[in-house]
């Protein structure tokens, strides 16, 4: 009798679609996931992009948050706004698990940190307010992870001296030397063309100018690890930022590598 119950329970579990399929299978939620896979966004942006009323968009965002597919973070520029973001690494794990539940041969392979082969010249500009930590770290990581295949730069709206923990975490955790880097104002790049302009803090996004050639603009809402506390206290925050940047950049490189070469 016991084994019959166990078999029945296992059969029921196997016949129930994984939660991610139930969550992502709704058409509106799928569109939200697509938009958030490209950039972190606030609700009114998603409402405009999806073309649905705010209460409906908020309802489905709450469903995605409850399923731990989407995260929410209060904007550091305007505390009334909330940025929603998609954890691509977690979604990849869940989709892989869903495929494996159907058949072991359908389990997905995580993207390589190298991001595949980028065949066309690509220029990327990373922005944050001070150009003292996040954007400098992103510039170095993107250059390293791509093997130099993309041209990377960074700048800030109000440049400040490079934070010691940014130098320390890059050297200690990733073997990258930032000690010779200098902060730059975004005005230095105002007339230069880029393929991607990626803002890393909510404040700089509000003042980001238009760049020539209409580059694709992307926002990653990442908290400032330089909180003003002693360096030994904030170092773990810098480690967390570096980890998040590495993950996001790995997916960016995959997207860049998947693009058709320019003709």
C-alpha positions in Angstrom: 0.0 0.0 0.0 2.8 2.4 0.9 4.6 1.9 -2.4 1.4 2.4 -4.3 0.9 5.8 -2.6 4.5 6.7 -3.4 4.2 5.8 -7.0 1.0 7.7 -7.3 2.6 10.8 -5.8 5.6 10.6 -8.1 3.3 10.1 -11.1 1.3 13.2 -10.1 4.5 15.2 -9.6 5.9 14.1 -13.0 2.6 15.1 -14.7 2.5 18.6 -13.2 4.4 21.1 -15.4 7.3 22.8 -13.6 6.4 26.2 -12.0 8.5 28.2 -14.5 6.4 26.9 -17.4 3.2 27.8 -15.7 4.5 31.3 -14.8 6.2 32.1 -18.1 3.5 30.5 -20.2 1.1 33.4 -19.8 1.4 35.7 -22.8 1.6 38.9 -20.9 4.1 37.5 -18.4 6.2 36.2 -21.3 6.3 39.7 -22.8 7.4 41.1 -19.5 10.2 38.6 -19.2 11.3 39.5 -22.7 11.5 43.2 -21.9 13.3 42.6 -18.6 15.8 40.3 -20.3 17.0 43.3 -22.2 17.1 45.9 -19.4 15.9 46.7 -15.9 12.8 48.8 -16.1 10.2 50.7 -13.9 6.5 49.9 -14.2 5.5 52.9 -16.4 8.1 51.9 -18.9 6.8 48.4 -19.0 3.2 49.7 -19.3 4.2 51.7 -22.4 6.1 48.8 -23.9 3.5 46.2 -23.3 0.5 48.4 -24.1 -1.5 47.2 -21.1 -2.9 49.2 -18.0 -0.6 49.6 -15.1 -2.8 47.6 -12.6 -2.6 44.6 -15.0 1.2 44.9 -15.5 1.7 45.2 -11.7 -0.4 42.2 -11.1 1.6 40.0 -13.4 4.9 41.4 -12.1 3.8 40.4 -8.6 3.2 36.9 -9.9 6.7 36.8 -11.4 8.2 38.1 -8.1 6.4 35.5 -6.1 7.9 32.9 -8.4 11.4 34.4 -7.8 11.9 35.1 -11.5 11.8 38.9 -11.1 13.3 41.1 -8.4 12.4 44.6 -7.4 14.6 47.4 -6.1 13.7 50.9 -5.0 15.3 53.5 -7.4 18.2 55.4 -5.9 17.3 58.4 -8.1 13.6 58.6 -7.3 12.5 56.6 -4.3 9.0 56.5 -5.6 10.0 54.3 -8.5 10.9 50.7 -8.4 13.2 49.0 -10.9 12.3 45.4 -11.9 15.0 43.1 -13.1 15.3 39.5 -14.4 17.8 37.1 -12.9 18.9 35.4 -16.2 21.1 32.9 -14.4 18.2 31.7 -12.2 15.8 31.6 -15.2 18.4 29.5 -17.1 18.6 27.0 -14.2 14.9 26.7 -14.0 14.5 26.2 -17.7 17.2 23.6 -17.7 15.4 21.8 -14.8 12.2 22.0 -16.8 13.8 20.5 -19.8 15.5 17.8 -17.7 12.1 16.9 -16.1 10.8 16.1 -19.6 13.9 14.3 -20.8 17.5 14.2 -19.6 18.7 15.1 -23.0 16.8 18.5 -22.8 18.8 19.8 -19.9 20.4 23.1 -21.0 24.0 24.0 -20.9 24.8 27.3 -19.1 26.3 30.0 -21.3 30.1 30.2 -21.4 31.5 33.3 -19.6 33.5 33.9 -22.8 30.1 34.4 -24.6 31.0 32.6 -27.8 32.7 34.3 -30.8 32.0 38.0 -31.4 32.6 38.4 -35.1 31.7 42.1 -35.5 33.5 45.1 -33.9 31.5 46.1 -30.8 31.9 49.2 -28.7 30.3 49.3 -25.2 30.2 52.3 -22.8 29.4 51.6 -19.1 28.1 54.6 -17.0 27.6 55.3 -13.3 27.6 58.5 -11.3 31.2 58.6 -10.0 33.0 56.3 -12.5 34.9 55.2 -9.3 33.6 51.7 -8.9 30.8 50.0 -10.8 31.5 51.2 -14.3 35.2 50.8 -13.9 34.8 47.2 -12.7 32.3 46.5 -15.6 34.7 47.9 -18.2 37.6 45.7 -16.9 35.4 42.6 -16.6 33.9 43.0 -20.1 37.3 43.4 -21.7 38.6 40.4 -19.9 35.7 38.1 -20.3 35.5 38.9 -24.0 39.2 38.3 -24.5 39.5 41.8 -25.8 36.9 41.1 -28.5 34.9 44.2 -27.6 36.1 47.7 -27.0 35.0 48.9 -23.6 35.0 52.3 -21.9 33.5 53.8 -18.8 32.5 57.2 -17.5 30.5 59.1 -14.9 28.3 62.1 -14.6 30.2 63.3 -11.5 33.6 61.6 -11.6 35.4 60.8 -8.3 38.7 59.1 -7.5 38.8 55.4 -8.0 37.6 53.6 -4.9 40.3 51.4 -3.2 37.9 48.5 -2.9 37.2 48.5 -6.7 41.0 48.2 -7.3 41.3 45.6 -4.6 38.4 43.3 -5.6 39.4 43.3 -9.2 43.0 42.4 -8.4 42.3 39.9 -5.7 39.2 38.1 -7.1 39.8 38.4 -10.9 43.5 39.2 -11.4 42.7 42.6 -13.1 44.7 45.7 -12.5 42.7 49.0 -12.2 45.4 51.0 -10.5 46.2 52.9 -13.7 42.6 53.8 -14.6 41.4 57.3 -14.2 37.8 58.5 -13.8 36.3 60.2 -16.9 33.3 62.5 -17.4 30.7 61.2 -19.8 31.1 64.4 -21.8 34.4 63.0 -23.0 32.4 60.4 -25.0 29.5 62.6 -26.0 30.4 62.6 -29.7 31.7 59.0 -30.0 29.6 56.2 -31.4 28.8 53.0 -29.3 26.8 49.9 -30.0 25.7 49.6 -26.4 25.5 52.2 -23.6 24.8 50.6 -20.3 23.9 52.6 -17.2 24.7 50.9 -13.9 23.1 53.3 -11.5 19.6 54.9 -11.4 20.9 58.4 -11.0 23.1 58.5 -14.1 20.3 57.0 -16.1 18.3 60.2 -15.4 21.0 62.4 -16.9 22.4 60.2 -19.7 22.7 62.2 -22.9 21.8 60.9 -26.4 24.8 59.5 -28.2 25.4 59.5 -32.0 24.1 56.6 -34.0 21.3 55.7 -31.6 23.1 53.0 -29.7 21.1 50.4 -27.8 20.6 51.7 -24.2 20.5 49.2 -21.4 20.0 49.8 -17.7 21.3 47.5 -14.9 20.1 48.9 -11.6 23.0 48.0 -9.3 23.4 49.4 -5.8 26.4 51.6 -5.1 28.8 49.5 -2.9 30.6 52.7 -1.7 28.3 53.5 1.2 30.7 55.7 3.0 31.6 53.1 5.7 35.1 51.8 6.2 36.7 49.9 3.4 36.8 46.6 5.3 33.1 46.9 6.0 32.1 47.6 2.3 34.5 45.1 0.7 31.8 42.3 0.7 29.5 44.7 -1.1 32.1 45.2 -3.8 32.5 41.5 -4.1 28.7 41.2 -4.6 28.7 43.9 -7.3 31.6 42.2 -9.1 29.7 38.9 -9.1 26.5 40.4 -10.4 28.5 42.3 -13.1 30.3 39.2 -14.2 27.0 37.3 -14.6 25.3 40.1 -16.5 28.3 40.7 -18.8 28.5 36.9 -19.6 24.9 37.1 -20.8 25.6 40.3 -22.7 28.5 38.6 -24.5 26.3 35.7 -25.5 23.8 38.2 -27.0 26.5 40.0 -28.9 27.9 36.7 -30.2 24.5 35.6 -31.4 24.1 38.7 -33.7 24.7 38.3 -37.4 27.9 40.0 -38.7 27.5 43.4 -40.1 27.4 43.5 -43.9 
